[in-house]
Amino acid sequence: MSEQNGIEIRTATIDDLAAIFHLGEKVFTPQEVTNLYRTWDEYEVTGLFNSEPEHLLVALDDEKVVGFAMGTVIKKTHSAWSYGHLLWLGVDSLFARKGIGNMLFEQFRANMKKEGVRILIIDTQADNEPAIRFFRKIGFEKPTSHVYMTLNLEKEA
Ligand SMILES: CC(C)(COP(=O)(O)OP(=O)(O)OC[C@H]1O[C@@H](n2cnc3c(N)ncnc32)[C@H](O)[C@@H]1OP(=O)(O)O)[C@@H](O)C(=O)NCCC(=O)NCCS
């Protein structure tokens, strides 16, 4: 799909799934691993591979998976617009700040644009400064805050 500085970006194959899963375990901190609507586990990877394999990208250094991006297209009823949600983006910390996250994102963006997506969405924890800086540099703007609350049902009489 594309190659730059010895790093190849292509769509994932079934043989990449285990490596993607294990890299995700390394790069996502406990906060990112689970949020209210998604959890980083093997079903997340295999599920997205089954439903939208064209939106599951890997970055390879010498055939080794060193990064990945995965997302989904959201179509809203009553709206002609479709949204591309980048669900997970991860780069091996040994390969950080070499532009790999950017390469993955650019391929993701190009694929989404080809499909007619008009708005891209990302979400991350409010204190994930590196990711927020990364996305701001690309041009993402207008961050809005969501508040998650919990109610402990174990404490009810
Ligand atoms: C966020 C992440 C994908 C960036 O990957 P990367 O390959 O290191 O990013 P790039 O090299 O393409 O960086 C592009 C720009 O983003 C910004 N950036 C990236 N990492 C940064 C960091 N740790 N601190 C500050 N700015 C950072 C910089 O502006 C950088 O440009 P520069 O190196 O020329 O200054 C990677 O740090 C990661 O996997 N983080 C953990 C998982 C995560 O939080 N994912 C996002 C939410 S799903």
The ligand as a MOL file (V3000), in Angstrom:
LIG
                    3D

  0  0  0     0  0            999 V3000
M  V30 BEGIN CTAB
M  V30 COUNTS 48 50 0 0 0
M  V30 BEGIN ATOM
M  V30 1 C 0.0180 8.3020 19.8350 0
M  V30 2 C 0.9440 7.3570 19.0660 0
M  V30 3 C 0.1230 6.4670 18.1290 0
M  V30 4 C 1.9440 8.2130 18.2240 0
M  V30 5 O 2.7230 7.3340 17.4070 0
M  V30 6 P 4.1490 7.7710 16.8230 0
M  V30 7 O 4.5020 6.8540 15.7020 0
M  V30 8 O 5.1370 7.8680 17.9230 0
M  V30 9 O 3.8290 9.2420 16.2760 0
M  V30 10 P 4.6090 10.0580 15.1370 0
M  V30 11 O 6.0750 9.7540 15.1800 0
M  V30 12 O 3.9240 9.8830 13.8260 0
M  V30 13 O 4.3850 11.5550 15.6960 0
M  V30 14 C 3.8030 12.5980 14.9330 0
M  V30 15 C 3.7140 13.8280 15.8380 0
M  V30 16 O 2.8020 13.5990 16.9380 0
M  V30 17 C 3.2910 14.2670 18.1230 0
M  V30 18 N 3.6700 13.2760 19.1300 0
M  V30 19 C 3.7720 11.9350 18.9930 0
M  V30 20 N 4.1300 11.3520 20.1510 0
M  V30 21 C 4.2780 12.3490 21.0490 0
M  V30 22 C 4.6570 12.3770 22.4240 0
M  V30 23 N 4.9740 11.2730 23.1100 0
M  V30 24 N 4.7060 13.5790 23.0410 0
M  V30 25 C 4.4060 14.7180 22.3740 0
M  V30 26 N 4.0480 14.7620 21.0650 0
M  V30 27 C 3.9800 13.5850 20.4140 0
M  V30 28 C 4.5150 15.0500 17.6780 0
M  V30 29 O 4.0740 16.3290 17.2600 0
M  V30 30 C 5.0130 14.2270 16.5020 0
M  V30 31 O 5.7900 14.9630 15.5920 0
M  V30 32 P 7.3920 15.1720 15.8880 0
M  V30 33 O 7.9590 13.8520 16.3150 0
M  V30 34 O 7.9200 15.6660 14.5740 0
M  V30 35 O 7.4630 16.1980 16.9940 0
M  V30 36 C 1.7830 6.4660 20.0370 0
M  V30 37 O 2.4040 7.3000 20.9860 0
M  V30 38 C 1.0040 5.3970 20.7770 0
M  V30 39 O 0.8700 4.2700 20.3050 0
M  V30 40 N 0.4860 5.7380 21.9960 0
M  V30 41 C -0.2110 4.7570 22.8560 0
M  V30 42 C -1.5810 4.3830 22.3320 0
M  V30 43 C -2.4810 5.5990 22.1710 0
M  V30 44 O -2.5710 6.4600 23.0240 0
M  V30 45 N -3.1890 5.6490 21.0140 0
M  V30 46 C -4.0710 6.7560 20.6610 0
M  V30 47 C -5.4740 6.5600 21.1470 0
M  V30 48 S -6.2570 5.0830 20.4980 0
M  V30 END ATOM
M  V30 BEGIN BOND
M  V30 1 1 1 2
M  V30 2 1 2 3
M  V30 3 1 2 4
M  V30 4 1 2 36
M  V30 5 1 4 5
M  V30 6 1 5 6
M  V30 7 2 6 7
M  V30 8 1 6 8
M  V30 9 1 6 9
M  V30 10 1 9 10
M  V30 11 2 10 11
M  V30 12 1 10 12
M  V30 13 1 10 13
M  V30 14 1 13 14
M  V30 15 1 14 15
M  V30 16 1 15 16
M  V30 17 1 15 30
M  V30 18 1 16 17
M  V30 19 1 17 18
M  V30 20 1 17 28
M  V30 21 1 18 19
M  V30 22 1 18 27
M  V30 23 2 19 20
M  V30 24 1 20 21
M  V30 25 1 21 22
M  V30 26 2 21 27
M  V30 27 1 22 23
M  V30 28 2 22 24
M  V30 29 1 24 25
M  V30 30 2 25 26
M  V30 31 1 26 27
M  V30 32 1 28 29
M  V30 33 1 28 30
M  V30 34 1 30 31
M  V30 35 1 31 32
M  V30 36 2 32 33
M  V30 37 1 32 34
M  V30 38 1 32 35
M  V30 39 1 36 37
M  V30 40 1 36 38
M  V30 41 2 38 39
M  V30 42 1 38 40
M  V30 43 1 40 41
M  V30 44 1 41 42
M  V30 45 1 42 43
M  V30 46 2 43 44
M  V30 47 1 43 45
M  V30 48 1 45 46
M  V30 49 1 46 47
M  V30 50 1 47 48
M  V30 END BOND
M  V30 END CTAB
M  END
